[in-house]
Amino acid sequence: MSTPSLPDSTAPWYKQLTGYHWFVLIVASAAWFFDCLDQRLFSLARVPALMELMKLPSSSPDLQAFGKIVTACFLIGWGIGGLIFGALGDKYGRAKMLTLTILIYSAFTGLSYFSRSQLDFTIFRFLTGVGVGGVFGLAVALIAETVPSGARVQCLGLLQILSTIGNLAAGFAKIGIDSLEANHTITAGSGWRWMFLIGAAPALMIIFTRKYLKEPATWQHLKDTNQLPKGSIFSPYASLLANARWRKNLFVGAVIASTGVIGLWAIGEYAVDLQKVVFRQHFENAGVAADQIAGKVNDSISWAYLCNMAGAAVGMTLFTNVAKLGRRLAFFLGFSGALIITFLVYWKMSDPVAARWMMFFMGAAQLSVFAGFAIYLPELFPSKLRSTGTSFCYNLGRFAAAGGSFFSATLTSGIYGKFAAQDPALPLRYAAMTMCAIFLMGICILPFAPETKGQPLPEDD
């Protein structure tokens, strides 16, 4: 049984944590760190991979559309994995299932290195998504049930803030691999394969998680007293739906999480695709030599991405602090900022210099609410259903984002595809600007969301 949580204290949150509490926070954060590393490696490597596998230029509407299809399949796998492992976490333990999900996403990320067509690339990304999807709900349930209540908000917010380091690590990995390609240390055009090979490294975490990580005391007590959900993997979902309170929280949490996930994965995700087009146009118009353009475009994308992740860390930190005043207030500010800033970025971004500060603010707005998912979702459900409820809310958004990604692909190649002859960037711009309406959904659900500020977790009522 894990070390029990300390009682509330007026001491600073970090002084309320024991050595074991820090260990749990580090392990859970590391699992999410590598999970986010994997996500961002895919974001940065998707276009180069499809350029090689499909033999098409990055500006091709067909490549852009298929890139969204691959992303949608990744998100569907993510959603399926989240729904499965969330329920398994409540039935068999958060620590055990977290270890398994790490193994799955590490293995299939590494296997992406060996892709030979867009079909097997898509299959590997789907299976990677299955493992990736299980991590968030398990990690936040593990932290929420282990650390003292006086440190819960800060620890869960820190989980998401630290995830930006994984995203930044992916950016630096791309910069390093681009340099190796430029120096002919690795074959030109093969850098995306090495990026996926890096993503296999998290499997080493299993050595530590299996030996030292224990189940939370609250979950262990439920197991010892035979109070865990019985029956099939669907039994935790049946328990959630049978109770009016948990059913309402499930709906509200799912809408809030879906808004943020769609905003990131069906809109923000394709900023790289837009940058590839507009940066190339910028350097061509500036008279840069043709053989130097590709390198300058890659460098510019990498720096824009790093600025985006720096903004994300700032946004998540701000959200965590505002959440102490009220969860609904923090979400309102986050979704409102994301709506306005994302629309303006896709409308106006046209050169590498502007992209840096624009991507900083877009990262701050879009990703701020992800700190809220870690803080708020586990506060909506009791311990015996917490992993299931949290995973369902967070990962239902993956299916919604997959649908949004398919819809965005239709907008890009179908509805707005006719504008490509005028400017290849316009279909991407118009599709993303149209999709920004999704942030209104998150704003509209907030009046129905329970305010959990200052309240104990549900099983402590």
NUPAVEX-375551 format. One record per residue (C-alpha): x, y, z. Coordinates in steps of 0.5 Angstrom, whole numbers, plus 2048, in hexadecimal, padded with zeros to 3 digits. Example, Ala and Ser with C-alpha at 12.3 -4.5 7.8 and 13.67 -1.06 7.14 Angstrom:
8197F781081B7FE80E
// end
This chain:
8008008008038077FE80480C8037FE8108067FD8178047FF81C8097F982080C7F882780A7FD82C80C7FE83480B80583280980783380280582E7FE80C82B7FC80D82A80480782680480A82080080E81B8038148177FF80F8127FC80A8177FA80F81B7F68118147F380A8137F180A81A7EE8108197EA80E8127E78078147E580A81B7E28108177DE80A8127DB8068187D980D81C7D780F8167D28078157D080881D7CE80F81B7CB80B8167C680681A7C480A8207C280F81C7BF80981A7BA8078217B980E8237B780F81C7B380981B7B080A8207A981181D7A880F8167A98098177A480D81B79F81281579F80C80F79F80781379A80D81679680981C79680B82479880982779E80582C79B8008267977F982779A7F981F7997FF81E79E7FC8247A37F58207A37F88197A47FC81C7AA7F681E7AD7F38177AC7F98147AF7F98197B57F18167B57F380F7B67F88117BB7F38147BF7EE80F7BE7F380A7C17F480F7C77ED80F7C87EC8077C87F28067CD7F080C7D27E98087D27EC8027D37F28037D87EE8087DC7E98037DE7EF7FE7DF7F28037E47EC8037E87EB7FB7E87F37F97E87F77FF7EB7F98057E88018047E98007FD7E57FC8007DF8018067DF8078017DE8037FD7D88018047D58088067D580B8007D28058007CC8078077CA80E8067CA80E8007C680A8027C080D8097C08148057BF8118017BA80E8077B68168087B48158027AF80F8047AB80F8037A48088067A280380B7A47FF8057A68038027AB8058087AE7FE80A7AF7FD8037B38038047B780180B7B97FA8087BB7FD8037BF8028087C27FB80C7C47F88067C87FE8067CC7FF80E7CD7F780F7CE7F880B7D57FD80F7D87F98157DA7F48137DE7F880E7E27FD8137E37F98187E67F58137EA7FB8117ED7FD8187EF7F681A7F17F68147F67FD8147F97FF81B7FA7FC81F8007F68237FE7F982A8007FE8287FA7F98257F57F882B7F17FF82D7F08028267EF7FD8247E97FE82B7E680582A7E78048237E38028277DD80782C7DD80C8277DD8098247D780C82A7D38138287D58118217D180E8267CB81582A7CB8198247CB8168227C58178297C281E8287C481F8217C181C8247BA8218297BA8278247BC82581F7B78248257B182B8267B382D81F7B282981F7AB82D8267A98348237AB83281C7A78338187AD82C8157AC8298147A582581A7A381E8197A481F8147A981F8187AF8178177B18198107B281E8117B781A8167BB8158107BB81B80B7BE81C8117C38158107C58168087C781A80B7CD81580B7D38158037D381B8047D88168077DD8138017DE8197FE7E28178047E780F8047E780F7FC7E88137FC7EE8128027F280B8057F08058037F57FE8047F47FA8097F87F88087FF7F180A7FD7F18057F77F47FF7FB7EF8008017E97FF7FB7ED7F97F97EE7F68007E77F78027E47F57FB7E17FB7F97E47FC7F27DF7FB7EC7DE7F47EA7DC7F17E47DF7F27DD7E37F87DB7DC7FC7D97DA7FC7E17DE8027E37DA8067DD7D38037DF7D58057E77D680C7E47D080C7E07CB80A7E57CD80F7EA7CA8167E87CF81A7EB7D58167E87D18167E17D081E7E17D881F7E37DA81A7DD7D681E7D87D88247DA7DF8227DB7DF81F7D47DD8257D17E28297D47E88257D37E58237CC7E582B7CA7ED82C7CC7EF8257C97EB8277C27EE82E7C37F582B7C37F58257BF7F08277B97F282E7B97F98307BC7FC8297BA7FC82C7B38008327B480682F7B280382D7AB8018347AA8088367AC80B8327A78088357A180883D7A480F83C7A681183979F80E83F79C8118447A081884279F81784179781484879781A84A79B81F84779682284279A82683D79682183779482683279782683579E81E83679E81D82F7A18228307A781F8377A88188357A981A82F7AD81E8347B28188397B28138337B48178317B98188387BC8118397BC80F8337BF8148347C581083B7C680A8377C680C8337CB80F8387CF80883C7CF8048357D18088357D780783C7D97FF83B7D77FF8357DC8028387E17FD83E7E17F78397E17FA8357E77FA83C7EB7F383F7E87F08387EA7F18397F17EC83F7F07E783A7EC7E88357E77E28387E37E583F7E37EC83B7E17E98377DB7E583D7D97EB8427D87EF83C7D57E983A7CF7E88427CE7EF8437CD7F083D7C87EA83F7C47ED8467C37F48447C27F483E7BE7EF8427B97F48477B87FA8437B87F883F7B27F58457AF7FC8497AF8028457B08068467AA80D8467AC8128437B18138497B580C84A7B680B8427B780F8427BD80B8477C18048457BE80683D7C080883F7C78018437C87FD83D7C58018387C97FF83C7CF7F883C7CE7F78357CB7FB8317D07F98357D67F28317D77F682B7D77F982C7DE7F182D7DF7F08267DD7F58237E27F28277E77EB8277E67E98207E37EB81C7E97E78207EE7E181E7EA7E18177EC7E28127F27E880E7F37E58077F17E380B7EA7E88107EA7ED80D7E47E780B7E07E38127E17EA8167DF7EC8127DA7E58127D67E481A7D77EB81B7D47EC8157CF7E58167CC7E881D7CA7EC8197C57E68167C17E481D7C17EA81F7BF7EB81A7BA7E481C7B77E68237B77ED8217B37E981D7AE7E48237AD7EA8287AD7ED8237A77E68247A47E782C7A47EE82C7A27ED82879C7E682879A7E382F79D7E983379C7ED82F7987EB8347927EF8397957F68367947F783878D7F783F7907FB83E7967FD8377997FC8397A07F583C79F7F28357A07F58347A77F483A7A97ED83A7A87EC8337AA7EF8357B17EB83C7B27E58387B17E68337B67E88387BB7E08387BC7E18327C17E48367C67DD8397C77DA8327C97DF8327CF7DD8397D17D58377D17D68317D57D98357DB7D38377DF7D18307E07D882D7E27D882C7EA7DD8317ED7E282D7F17E78327F47E98317FB7E482A7FC7E78237FD7E781E7F87E081A7F87E28147FC7E38198027DD81C802
// end
